[in-house]
Amino acid sequence: MGRILAIDYGSKRVGLAVTDPLRIIARALDTVHVKDIQAYLKHYISNETVDVIVLGEPKTLLNTPSLSARFINPFAVYIQRQFPEIPLIRWDERFTTQLAKQSLLENGVKKKQRENKQQLDQISAVILLQDYLNFLNQSVL
C-alpha cells in the first residue's frame, strides 16, 4: 500500500503532508515555493509510492469556488497530466488555515513562531490530509 500525499496549494507556497505507508498517520512533509513544486513532486513521487494525491479545494462559505481556485485549477490539470496513474482527489480545505493557527496557539507556540507561514502551510496540509483519512475511516465502518 502506498502513501497518500496532501497538497495545500497557495499563490506563493505549497504545504505538503503525507501518510505513512499503512495510511494511519498524517505528518507534515515540507513547504515548497510554488515555482519549485513541479520538480519537487516529480522527485518525491519517483522515490516514494504514492497511491492517492489529495489537493485542497478552496471554497467559500456558500460552497462555491473561492478566488484562489484560479491558482489551483491549472495545478490540478498539471497533476492529472503528469501523474495520470495516481488518482487526484479534490478535497474541501475550508478552515484548514484557521485550524492550523488555532492548533499552534493552543499548543503554546510563541507568536513569533506562529508567524512562520511555512509551518502554517504544512500544518494546514496535515489537517487537510487528516480530514480525508477520517472520511476514509468512516466510509469503511
FENJOUR-V569147 format. One record per backbone hydrogen bond with DSSP energy under -0.5 kcal/mol. NH is the residue of the N-H (numbers start at 1). CO is the residue of the C=O. Records with the same first field share a line. If there is no record, write none. Layout:
NH = CO / CO
This chain:
3 = 49
5 = 52
6 = 17
7 = 54
8 = 15
9 = 7
10 = 13
14 = 32
15 = 8
16 = 30
17 = 6
18 = 27
19 = 4
20 = 25
23 = 20
27 = 18
29 = 16
30 = 16
32 = 14
34 = 12
36 = 33
37 = 33 / 34
40 = 36
41 = 37
42 = 38
43 = 39
44 = 40
45 = 41
46 = 42
47 = 43 / 44
48 = 44
50 = 48
51 = 3 / 49
52 = 3
53 = 87
54 = 5
55 = 53 / 89
56 = 7 / 54
57 = 91
58 = 56
60 = 64
63 = 60
66 = 58
69 = 66
70 = 67
71 = 68
72 = 68
73 = 69
75 = 71
76 = 72
77 = 73
78 = 74
79 = 75
80 = 76
81 = 77
82 = 78
83 = 79
84 = 81
86 = 83
87 = 51 / 85
89 = 53 / 87
90 = 88
91 = 55 / 89
93 = 57
96 = 93
99 = 95
100 = 96
101 = 97
102 = 98
103 = 99
104 = 100
105 = 101
106 = 102
107 = 103
108 = 105
109 = 104
114 = 110
115 = 111
116 = 113
117 = 115
120 = 116
121 = 117
122 = 118
123 = 119
124 = 120
125 = 121
126 = 122
127 = 123
128 = 124
129 = 125
130 = 126
131 = 127
132 = 128
133 = 129
134 = 130
135 = 131
136 = 132
137 = 133
138 = 134
139 = 135
140 = 136
141 = 137
